[in-house]
Amino acid sequence: MENDNILFTVTVYSENQVGLLNQVSIIFTRRNLNIWSLSVSASAIEGVHKFTIACRTSREKIDAVVKQIEKRIDVIKAFYYTNDEIIYQEIALYKVPTDRLLDCADFEDLIRRHNAQILEINRTFTVIQKTGHCSETQSLYDDLNQFGVLQFVRSGRVAVTKSQQEPVNEFLKIQEERRKSLK
């Protein structure tokens, strides 16, 4: 029996083309897979963007998804990883009422304990930032909730592989060597 509850991180390398995000998300939708988090940004390679998508499913399903993604003409290469193959983080922002924080004697200890940062303090609200795994950012939210969290947002997962090189670099190198050998 296949395990449908493994958290995979899919990385997709592509040119920055209009509509590609929609095409990629439809591949997940057609397979009835929920995208747990998604972030898109420039990669270390000029002109190449990196999608980082987290999804819970089985290895067989994620393998099929990655193969389908790679069929898109604008996709250079796609990979999938388990948590032990990558280093990953999220960022969270919390907006809380300043007056409630000032009434708390151990607020500074709370911020230090969670290794968080204060980004802004004004008369009406304070914005706090925390980077970490989902459980860590959720834990700070739970502790700040006693003050009445006004707003909370958590980014999608960003990740790098534990391997020395970005995996798409090796793929591009092989493709270039093949192209040269055909000349």
C-alpha positions as CSV (number, residue, x, y, z in Angstrom):
1,M,0.0,0.0,0.0
2,E,1.4,3.4,-1.0
3,N,1.8,6.1,1.6
4,D,-0.2,9.2,0.6
5,N,1.0,11.3,3.4
6,I,4.7,12.1,2.6
7,L,5.5,15.8,2.4
8,F,7.4,16.4,-0.8
9,T,9.0,19.6,-2.0
10,V,8.9,20.0,-5.8
11,T,11.3,22.5,-7.4
12,V,10.6,23.6,-11.0
13,Y,13.1,25.6,-13.0
14,S,11.7,27.6,-15.9
15,E,11.9,30.8,-17.8
16,N,9.6,33.5,-16.4
17,Q,6.6,33.0,-18.7
18,V,3.1,34.4,-18.2
19,G,0.6,31.6,-17.4
20,L,3.2,28.9,-16.4
21,L,2.1,29.1,-12.8
22,N,-1.5,28.3,-13.8
23,Q,-0.3,25.4,-16.0
24,V,1.7,23.9,-13.1
25,S,-1.1,24.3,-10.6
26,I,-3.6,22.6,-12.9
27,I,-1.3,19.5,-13.0
28,F,-1.8,19.2,-9.2
29,T,-5.5,20.0,-9.5
30,R,-6.2,17.3,-12.1
31,R,-4.6,14.7,-9.8
32,N,-6.7,16.0,-6.9
33,L,-3.6,17.1,-5.0
34,N,-3.6,20.1,-2.6
35,I,-0.6,22.4,-2.8
36,W,0.4,23.0,0.8
37,S,2.7,25.9,0.0
38,L,4.1,27.7,-3.1
39,S,6.8,30.3,-3.7
40,V,8.3,31.5,-6.9
41,S,11.4,33.6,-7.3
42,A,14.5,34.1,-9.4
43,S,17.1,31.3,-9.1
44,A,20.9,31.5,-9.0
45,I,20.9,31.2,-12.8
46,E,20.2,34.4,-14.6
47,G,16.9,34.3,-16.5
48,V,15.7,31.2,-14.7
49,H,13.0,31.2,-12.1
50,K,12.4,28.6,-9.4
51,F,9.1,27.4,-8.2
52,T,9.1,25.7,-4.7
53,I,5.9,23.7,-4.1
54,A,5.1,21.6,-1.0
55,C,2.6,18.8,-1.3
56,R,1.5,15.7,0.7
57,T,1.1,12.7,-1.4
58,S,2.7,9.3,-2.4
59,R,6.0,8.9,-4.1
60,E,4.2,7.4,-7.1
61,K,1.9,10.4,-7.5
62,I,4.6,13.0,-7.1
63,D,6.8,11.2,-9.6
64,A,3.9,11.4,-12.1
65,V,3.3,15.1,-11.3
66,V,7.0,16.0,-11.9
67,K,7.0,14.1,-15.2
68,Q,3.9,15.9,-16.3
69,I,5.3,19.3,-15.3
70,E,8.5,18.6,-17.3
71,K,6.3,18.2,-20.4
72,R,5.5,21.9,-20.3
73,I,7.6,23.7,-23.0
74,D,8.7,26.5,-20.7
75,V,9.9,24.2,-17.9
76,I,13.7,23.5,-18.0
77,K,13.7,20.8,-15.3
78,A,11.7,19.7,-12.2
79,F,12.8,17.7,-9.2
80,Y,11.1,16.4,-6.0
81,Y,12.6,15.9,-2.5
82,T,11.7,14.7,0.9
83,N,12.5,16.8,4.0
84,D,15.7,15.0,4.7
85,E,17.2,15.9,1.3
86,I,16.7,19.7,1.6
87,I,17.2,22.6,3.9
88,Y,14.0,24.7,4.1
89,Q,12.5,27.6,5.9
90,E,9.4,29.8,6.0
91,I,9.0,33.4,7.2
92,A,6.1,34.6,9.2
93,L,4.9,38.1,10.2
94,Y,2.7,38.8,13.2
95,K,1.0,42.1,13.9
96,V,-0.1,42.6,17.5
97,P,-1.4,45.6,19.5
98,T,1.5,47.5,21.1
99,D,-0.4,48.4,24.2
100,R,-1.1,44.8,25.1
101,L,2.6,43.9,24.6
102,L,3.7,46.7,26.9
103,D,1.5,45.3,29.7
104,C,3.4,42.0,29.5
105,A,6.4,41.8,31.7
106,D,8.0,38.8,29.9
107,F,7.4,39.9,26.3
108,E,11.1,40.3,25.7
109,D,11.7,36.8,26.9
110,L,9.0,35.5,24.6
111,I,10.7,37.1,21.6
112,R,14.1,35.8,22.6
113,R,12.8,32.3,23.3
114,H,11.4,32.1,19.8
115,N,14.4,33.8,18.2
116,A,12.1,36.3,16.6
117,Q,12.7,39.9,15.6
118,I,10.7,43.1,16.0
119,L,10.4,44.8,12.7
120,E,8.4,47.8,13.7
121,I,6.9,49.3,16.8
122,N,4.4,52.2,16.7
123,R,1.7,53.4,19.0
124,T,-1.0,51.1,17.7
125,F,0.8,47.9,16.6
126,T,4.0,46.0,16.6
127,V,5.2,43.7,13.8
128,I,7.3,40.7,14.6
129,Q,9.1,38.4,12.2
130,K,10.0,34.8,12.7
131,T,11.8,32.4,10.3
132,G,11.8,28.7,10.8
133,H,9.8,25.6,10.0
134,C,6.0,25.6,10.0
135,S,5.8,24.2,13.6
136,E,8.1,27.0,14.9
137,T,6.2,29.8,13.3
138,Q,2.9,28.3,14.5
139,S,4.3,28.0,18.0
140,L,5.0,31.7,18.1
141,Y,1.6,32.5,16.8
142,D,0.1,30.4,19.6
143,D,2.1,32.3,22.2
144,L,1.3,35.7,20.7
145,N,-2.4,34.9,20.5
146,Q,-2.8,35.9,24.2
147,F,-2.1,39.5,23.0
148,G,-4.7,39.3,20.2
149,V,-2.9,38.8,16.9
150,L,-4.3,41.4,14.5
151,Q,-2.7,39.9,11.4
152,F,-0.6,36.8,10.6
153,V,0.9,35.7,7.4
154,R,3.3,32.8,6.6
155,S,5.3,32.5,3.4
156,G,5.5,29.5,1.3
157,R,8.5,27.1,1.8
158,V,11.8,28.1,0.3
159,A,14.4,25.3,0.0
160,V,17.8,24.4,-1.2
161,T,19.2,20.9,-1.7
162,K,21.8,19.4,0.6
163,S,23.8,18.5,-2.5
164,Q,26.7,20.9,-3.3
165,Q,25.4,22.2,-6.6
166,E,21.9,23.4,-7.6
167,P,20.5,20.3,-9.4
168,V,19.5,22.2,-12.5
169,N,23.1,23.3,-13.1
170,E,24.2,19.7,-13.6
171,F,21.2,19.1,-15.9
172,L,22.1,22.1,-18.0
173,K,25.7,21.1,-18.2
174,I,24.8,17.7,-19.5
175,Q,22.4,19.2,-22.1
176,E,25.1,21.6,-23.3
177,E,27.6,18.7,-23.7
178,R,25.0,16.7,-25.7
179,R,24.3,19.7,-27.9
180,K,28.1,20.2,-28.6
181,S,28.6,16.5,-29.4
182,L,25.8,16.7,-32.0
183,K,27.6,19.4,-33.9
